[in-house]
Amino acid sequence: MSKISLKEKVALITGAGGALGRSHALCLATLGAKIIVNDVGGSVSGVGQDRTNAEETASLIRSMGVKLL
């Protein structure tokens, strides 16, 4: 089976700060995609903002040597 490559592709991941969004962002990064991490960090009801989780995801992706956009 051939290896999947997303080199030269861009992935915009909404909700990338945690749970499924984070796992999808990390998976696509390992396949070579450039990642846009998008997560305002609001509550489930849409109130507030906190960039902490999105920044943590971005840091993990950078540590893999993947470019963030």
SEMIVO-94547 format. One record per atom (N, C-alpha, C): residue in three letters; atom name; y, z, x. Coordinates in pm, 1 decimal. Layout:
% residues N
ALA | CA | Y | Z | X
...
//
This chain:
% residues 69
MET | N | -117.4 | 0.0 | 84.5
MET | CA | 0.0 | 0.0 | 0.0
MET | C | 123.7 | 0.0 | 89.0
SER | N | 221.8 | -82.5 | 57.2
SER | CA | 341.9 | -90.1 | 138.9
SER | C | 436.4 | 24.8 | 105.4
LYS | N | 514.6 | 61.6 | 204.3
LYS | CA | 610.1 | 170.9 | 186.3
LYS | C | 733.2 | 120.7 | 110.6
ILE | N | 777.9 | 197.7 | 16.3
ILE | CA | 898.5 | 164.5 | -59.0
ILE | C | 1019.3 | 195.8 | 27.3
SER | N | 1113.1 | 102.7 | 33.7
SER | CA | 1235.6 | 124.4 | 109.5
SER | C | 1355.8 | 97.7 | 20.0
LEU | N | 1448.9 | 190.9 | 21.5
LEU | CA | 1573.1 | 173.8 | -53.0
LEU | C | 1691.2 | 156.8 | 42.5
LYS | N | 1662.0 | 115.3 | 165.1
LYS | CA | 1766.8 | 93.1 | 264.0
LYS | C | 1867.4 | -6.9 | 207.2
GLU | N | 1995.8 | 20.4 | 230.2
GLU | CA | 2106.6 | -61.3 | 180.5
GLU | C | 2128.2 | -49.0 | 29.9
LYS | N | 2059.8 | 44.7 | -35.2
LYS | CA | 2081.2 | 70.5 | -177.7
LYS | C | 2161.5 | 198.8 | -192.9
VAL | N | 2229.1 | 212.7 | -304.6
VAL | CA | 2308.0 | 331.9 | -334.5
VAL | C | 2254.3 | 395.1 | -461.9
ALA | N | 2239.2 | 526.8 | -460.3
ALA | CA | 2193.3 | 598.7 | -578.8
ALA | C | 2298.3 | 701.7 | -619.5
LEU | N | 2341.0 | 695.5 | -742.6
LEU | CA | 2432.1 | 794.3 | -800.0
LEU | C | 2346.2 | 890.0 | -880.5
ILE | N | 2342.4 | 1015.7 | -837.3
ILE | CA | 2258.3 | 1115.0 | -903.0
ILE | C | 2346.8 | 1214.3 | -976.5
THR | N | 2342.7 | 1211.9 | -1109.0
THR | CA | 2416.4 | 1309.8 | -1186.9
THR | C | 2331.3 | 1435.3 | -1198.9
GLY | N | 2394.2 | 1549.5 | -1188.5
GLY | CA | 2321.1 | 1675.5 | -1193.2
GLY | C | 2243.6 | 1701.6 | -1065.4
ALA | N | 2292.5 | 1647.6 | -953.2
ALA | CA | 2221.0 | 1657.5 | -825.1
ALA | C | 2227.0 | 1796.7 | -762.5
GLY | N | 2299.6 | 1888.7 | -823.7
GLY | CA | 2312.0 | 2022.6 | -768.0
GLY | C | 2188.0 | 2107.9 | -783.4
GLY | N | 2098.1 | 2071.8 | -870.7
GLY | CA | 1980.4 | 2155.7 | -888.7
GLY | C | 1871.1 | 2087.6 | -969.2
ALA | N | 1759.4 | 2154.6 | -975.2
ALA | CA | 1644.1 | 2113.3 | -1056.2
ALA | C | 1604.6 | 1968.0 | -1031.6
LEU | N | 1584.0 | 1893.2 | -1139.0
LEU | CA | 1536.8 | 1755.0 | -1126.0
LEU | C | 1637.0 | 1665.1 | -1054.5
GLY | N | 1766.0 | 1685.6 | -1079.4
GLY | CA | 1867.4 | 1603.8 | -1012.0
GLY | C | 1859.7 | 1618.6 | -861.0
ARG | N | 1844.7 | 1742.0 | -813.5
ARG | CA | 1833.0 | 1765.4 | -669.2
ARG | C | 1706.3 | 1701.4 | -614.1
SER | N | 1595.0 | 1719.7 | -683.4
SER | CA | 1469.6 | 1663.6 | -632.5
SER | C | 1474.8 | 1510.9 | -629.5
HIS | N | 1539.3 | 1449.6 | -728.6
HIS | CA | 1553.3 | 1304.2 | -727.9
HIS | C | 1643.4 | 1259.4 | -612.2
ALA | N | 1752.6 | 1330.1 | -590.4
ALA | CA | 1843.4 | 1294.9 | -480.6
ALA | C | 1772.2 | 1303.1 | -346.0
LEU | N | 1696.4 | 1409.7 | -325.0
LEU | CA | 1624.7 | 1426.5 | -198.7
LEU | C | 1516.2 | 1320.5 | -182.3
CYS | N | 1446.0 | 1289.8 | -289.1
CYS | CA | 1340.9 | 1187.8 | -283.1
CYS | C | 1399.9 | 1051.0 | -249.0
LEU | N | 1506.3 | 1011.7 | -317.7
LEU | CA | 1568.5 | 882.3 | -291.3
LEU | C | 1626.9 | 876.0 | -150.6
ALA | N | 1677.6 | 988.9 | -102.0
ALA | CA | 1729.4 | 993.9 | 35.0
ALA | C | 1617.9 | 970.3 | 136.5
THR | N | 1500.1 | 1027.3 | 111.9
THR | CA | 1388.4 | 1006.6 | 204.9
THR | C | 1342.8 | 860.8 | 205.4
LEU | N | 1371.4 | 788.8 | 97.8
LEU | CA | 1336.0 | 647.3 | 91.0
LEU | C | 1445.1 | 557.3 | 148.9
GLY | N | 1554.1 | 618.1 | 196.5
GLY | CA | 1658.1 | 543.0 | 266.5
GLY | C | 1782.5 | 510.1 | 187.9
ALA | N | 1791.5 | 551.8 | 63.0
ALA | CA | 1910.2 | 521.7 | -17.6
ALA | C | 2028.7 | 605.3 | 28.3
LYS | N | 2147.9 | 546.7 | 19.0
LYS | CA | 2271.3 | 622.8 | 36.2
LYS | C | 2293.6 | 695.0 | -96.1
ILE | N | 2336.1 | 820.0 | -88.5
ILE | CA | 2340.1 | 903.8 | -208.2
ILE | C | 2483.0 | 942.7 | -245.7
ILE | N | 2511.4 | 937.8 | -374.0
ILE | CA | 2632.9 | 996.3 | -429.9
ILE | C | 2587.0 | 1117.7 | -509.9
VAL | N | 2624.6 | 1236.9 | -462.0
VAL | CA | 2589.6 | 1361.3 | -530.3
VAL | C | 2697.0 | 1388.5 | -634.3
ASN | N | 2656.3 | 1400.5 | -760.1
ASN | CA | 2750.3 | 1424.8 | -868.2
ASN | C | 2702.3 | 1544.7 | -948.9
ASP | N | 2779.6 | 1651.4 | -945.7
ASP | CA | 2746.5 | 1769.5 | -1026.0
ASP | C | 2869.5 | 1858.4 | -1031.0
VAL | N | 2929.2 | 1872.6 | -1148.8
VAL | CA | 3049.1 | 1955.6 | -1160.5
VAL | C | 3016.6 | 2103.9 | -1161.4
GLY | N | 2890.1 | 2137.1 | -1181.8
GLY | CA | 2849.9 | 2276.7 | -1177.5
GLY | C | 2888.9 | 2357.2 | -1299.0
GLY | N | 2906.3 | 2290.9 | -1410.2
GLY | CA | 2939.9 | 2362.5 | -1532.6
GLY | C | 2817.1 | 2428.7 | -1593.3
SER | N | 2840.5 | 2516.2 | -1687.2
SER | CA | 2729.9 | 2581.7 | -1757.4
SER | C | 2659.3 | 2480.7 | -1847.2
VAL | N | 2549.7 | 2521.0 | -1905.4
VAL | CA | 2474.5 | 2434.2 | -1996.0
VAL | C | 2561.8 | 2389.5 | -2112.9
SER | N | 2656.3 | 2473.4 | -2151.7
SER | CA | 2745.1 | 2437.8 | -2262.7
SER | C | 2866.3 | 2356.7 | -2216.5
GLY | N | 2873.9 | 2325.5 | -2085.3
GLY | CA | 2981.9 | 2242.3 | -2033.7
GLY | C | 3107.1 | 2317.5 | -1992.6
VAL | N | 3097.4 | 2448.2 | -1980.7
VAL | CA | 3213.7 | 2529.7 | -1945.8
VAL | C | 3213.9 | 2560.6 | -1797.1
GLY | N | 3332.9 | 2555.1 | -1735.4
GLY | CA | 3348.5 | 2595.7 | -1596.1
GLY | C | 3313.9 | 2488.1 | -1494.8
GLN | N | 3334.0 | 2524.3 | -1367.5
GLN | CA | 3303.2 | 2436.0 | -1254.9
GLN | C | 3262.4 | 2520.0 | -1135.8
ASP | N | 3165.6 | 2471.4 | -1060.2
ASP | CA | 3123.2 | 2536.7 | -936.7
ASP | C | 3053.8 | 2431.6 | -849.8
ARG | N | 3115.7 | 2395.9 | -738.9
ARG | CA | 3063.0 | 2290.5 | -652.4
ARG | C | 2956.7 | 2340.2 | -555.5
THR | N | 2924.7 | 2467.6 | -556.2
THR | CA | 2832.9 | 2525.9 | -458.9
THR | C | 2698.0 | 2454.8 | -453.9
ASN | N | 2634.2 | 2435.0 | -566.2
ASN | CA | 2502.2 | 2371.6 | -568.1
ASN | C | 2508.0 | 2226.4 | -521.9
ALA | N | 2611.0 | 2152.9 | -564.1
ALA | CA | 2625.2 | 2013.5 | -521.3
ALA | C | 2647.4 | 2006.1 | -370.7
GLU | N | 2727.3 | 2097.4 | -317.3
GLU | CA | 2751.3 | 2099.1 | -173.2
GLU | C | 2624.2 | 2134.5 | -95.9
GLU | N | 2541.8 | 2222.1 | -151.4
GLU | CA | 2414.9 | 2256.4 | -87.3
GLU | C | 2320.8 | 2135.8 | -84.4
THR | N | 2315.4 | 2061.7 | -194.0
THR | CA | 2233.8 | 1940.3 | -197.8
THR | C | 2285.2 | 1839.3 | -96.1
ALA | N | 2416.3 | 1820.9 | -90.4
ALA | CA | 2475.8 | 1728.0 | 5.5
ALA | C | 2442.7 | 1769.1 | 148.5
SER | N | 2446.8 | 1897.3 | 176.1
SER | CA | 2413.7 | 1947.6 | 309.7
SER | C | 2268.2 | 1918.1 | 345.4
LEU | N | 2178.4 | 1936.5 | 250.5
LEU | CA | 2036.8 | 1906.0 | 273.7
LEU | C | 2017.2 | 1757.2 | 304.8
ILE | N | 2087.6 | 1674.0 | 231.5
ILE | CA | 2075.4 | 1529.6 | 252.0
ILE | C | 2133.3 | 1489.6 | 387.6
ARG | N | 2248.5 | 1546.3 | 423.1
ARG | CA | 2307.4 | 1518.3 | 555.4
ARG | C | 2213.1 | 1560.1 | 667.5
SER | N | 2145.5 | 1673.6 | 650.4
SER | CA | 2053.7 | 1722.0 | 754.4
SER | C | 1935.0 | 1627.8 | 773.4
MET | N | 1909.9 | 1542.2 | 674.3
MET | CA | 1804.4 | 1442.1 | 684.5
MET | C | 1853.9 | 1316.1 | 754.8
GLY | N | 1983.8 | 1313.6 | 786.7
GLY | CA | 2041.9 | 1197.7 | 852.0
GLY | C | 2078.0 | 1085.1 | 758.5
VAL | N | 2089.2 | 1116.0 | 629.7
VAL | CA | 2120.0 | 1015.4 | 528.3
VAL | C | 2268.8 | 1018.6 | 498.7
LYS | N | 2326.6 | 900.3 | 479.1
LYS | CA | 2469.8 | 889.0 | 451.9
LYS | C | 2499.1 | 921.5 | 306.0
LEU | N | 2601.5 | 1002.0 | 286.1
LEU | CA | 2650.1 | 1031.2 | 151.6
LEU | C | 2773.2 | 946.1 | 126.4
LEU | N | 2791.1 | 902.6 | 4.4
LEU | CA | 2909.8 | 825.5 | -31.8
LEU | C | 2999.0 | 907.1 | -122.0
//
